[in-house]
Amino acid sequence: MDKSSVIFGNEMSAKVIKGANKSKQKYIKKYGDDLNADYKISFKDIDTLDFIDASNIVFGEENQSFSDNALIVGNIRMGFGHYRISIAMASCAKALGYKPYWLDLASFDATGSKMIREQNDMYSLASRISQKSKLFNKIVWEPLNSEGFKKISYNAKDQKNSELLVPIFRNIPKDIPYIATHVWPSQGAIHAGMTHVVNAIPDNWPMGLHLSEGAIHTVQTPFAYLGYKMLNGFDKKPLKGIPEEELKMVGCFVDHELLVDLENDNARRVERLQNGKPVRILMTVGGAGAGFDMYLAMIKHLLPYVNEGKVALFINFGDHKTVYEKLQEKLGDFKTNNFFNEYGKLKESAKDIKEKDVTGVYAIYNENIFEAVYSTNLLMPLSDLLITKPSELAYYPVPKLFMKHIGGHEVYGAINGREKGDSTFECPTKESINQMLDRLLSDKEILIHMCGKINELKKQGFYDGAYECVKLAVKGK
């Protein structure tokens, strides 16, 4: 099913089509041709996500049968973001009565999986270089993420490469509701003939990178909706856009567990802020450990507040223990209450932290990817302020302070947050972010205002995007 030659009625040039075919053949030559492989499908429990009864799809000796109420979440690990959104989809699927299955297309011993891992490794390397080289960031990384990936011609190569993912789907029933939290799992499912595919687009900056013709494209904001509706700026000439049946604005992709008691979480935040209790600040180091110097500057700036009992600091190092060790080296072995590979202990402590006063610095680290990602979810309802780059967490219902973006596409997550009122504007330097921290800690009315805006946004359905994705996948086009 060729989707590289014509994209939403827009014909690609012979040069673009030739480049797409060449890219696919390159991966076949490098990793082998498994297009006729018969990969059997089996399941394993995901213990960390036991509360939503999620099962991981793996290759096995014999095919196992899916539940009658199955819903598949197709994803890849690229940093933590796509896993985080996938957990939100699985959570809302469970809340709506469906059995979630987890399909990480990068996890298999298959040609398509190896293709994904190679591209992900290249993306991660370039992201890290961009944080160390201002010249590389300015000349290469920022333009690529904001304009290079935006071109509709970029989609042609991805579509052709995604044909390599078809064998993974061979023994998956074609009519199972399916939500993809990255475009490759969406494209692969469409090429394989899946009929109920939702392509959940994670960014607020419309890009050709995210197109998956044949799927229902779901976006989180009006800005993204109009950009995809018109394919605005995807080519030098005006383009035919995405038809209405394939494009829906649904709201933000947020877990059921973070929404079910949100008003009470905000009430506790306001009570702490109004009564002079330590302000709970959550930092997420993230999957690549990018922006180390910014984290170092912030923590160094906040430690006096911690020592004075004005701040309690939670730092989730994800699965990057080396970042913690590097901070210890730079800060002289600063004292922390550690939750290192103690996810069960963190879960239990979270219940106490929710109701009791806390002080000091808490360092969280987990080797297990699900535990590393979900630790932030456990801590968000307990925190008064989340410090994050404006990526997938830009849309979550917690007061947010935005660090400098990594990749130009993230800029528009920060713009959306500040306009909706549940976030600060982006603070791109050590000086600006520490100034913002000082202001938020001295003028707590700003955080209280954010809590009020979050309650308003919830009433408007602004955070209901994951529920809507589930409903769309079940219904199909």
QUISULTA-V881174 format. One line per field, one symbol per residue. ss: DSSP state (H for helix, E for strand, L for the rest). phi: phi as a letter, one per 30 degrees, with the letter a starting at -180 (. if undefined). psi: psi as a letter, one per 30 degrees, with the letter a starting at -180 (. if undefined). A space follows every 10 residues. Layout:
ss: ???
phi: ???
psi: ???
This chain:
ss: LLLLLEELLE ELLHHHHHHH HHHHHHHHHH HLLLLLLLLL EEEEELHHHH HHLLEEEEEL LLLLLLLLLE EEEEELLLLL HHHHHHHHHH HHHHHLLLEE EEEELLLLLL HHHHHHHHHH HHHHHHHHHH HHLHHHHHHH HHHHHHHHLL LHHHHHHHHH HHHHHHHHHL LLLLLLEEEE LLHHHHHHHH HLLLLLEEEE LLLLLLLHHH LLLLLEEEEL LHHHHHHHHH LLLLLLLLLL LLLHHHEEEL LLELLHHHHL LHHHHHHHHH HHHHLLLLEE EEEELLLLLL LHHHHHHHHH HHHHHHHLLL EEEEEELLLL HHHHHHHHHH HLLLLLEEEE LLHHHHHHHH HHHHHLLLLE EEEEELLLHH HHHHHHHHHH LLLLEEEELL LHHHHLLLLE EELLLLLHHH HHHHHHHHHH LLEEEELLLH HHHHHHHHHH HHLLHHHHHH HHHHHHHHHL LLLEHHHHHH HHHHHLL
phi: .dbcdbbhic dddedddddd dddddddddd cjccdcdcdd cbbbdcedcd dchdcddbdb dbdcddddcd bccdabdbic eddddddddd dddddcjccd ccbcddcccb eddddddddd dddddddddd dcbddddddc dddddccddd dddddddddd dddddeedce ccedcdebcc cbdddddddd ddjdcbcccd ddcccdbeec dbejcddcbc bdededddec hdidadcdbd cddedcbbdc jddbdeddcd bddddddddd ddddcidedd ccccdidcid iedddedddd ddedddddic bcccbcdicc dddddddedd cihddbccbc hbddddedde dddeccdbbj cccbbbdddd ddddedddce dcccaccadd cdddcddaeb ccdddbjddd eddddddddd jcadddcdbe ddddddeedd dcbddddddd dddddddded idccededdd dddddid
psi: jkgfekjhgj klleeeeeee eeeeeeeeee fljgfgkijk klkkkjeehf fghkkkklka elklkllfhk kkjklljjbf eeeeeeeeee eeeefggljk kkjjffflil eeeeeeeeee eeeeeeeeef ffjeeeeeee eeeefeeeff kffefeeeee effffefffe gkkfgkkkkk gleeeeeeee efgkfikkjj kflfjkkfeg kikfljkklf leeeeeeeef hkgflflklk aklefgkkjf akjkkeffff geeeeeeeee eeefgglkkj kkkjelefgl heeeeeeeee efeeeeffgf kkkkjjgbhi feeeeeeeee ghhkkljkij hieeeeeeee eeeeflklla kkkkkkekee eeefeeeefe fflfkkklli beffglikkk kkakljkfff efeeeeeeef gglllkjfle eeeeeeeeee ffiffeeeee eeeeeeeeef gfggeeeeee eeeeea.
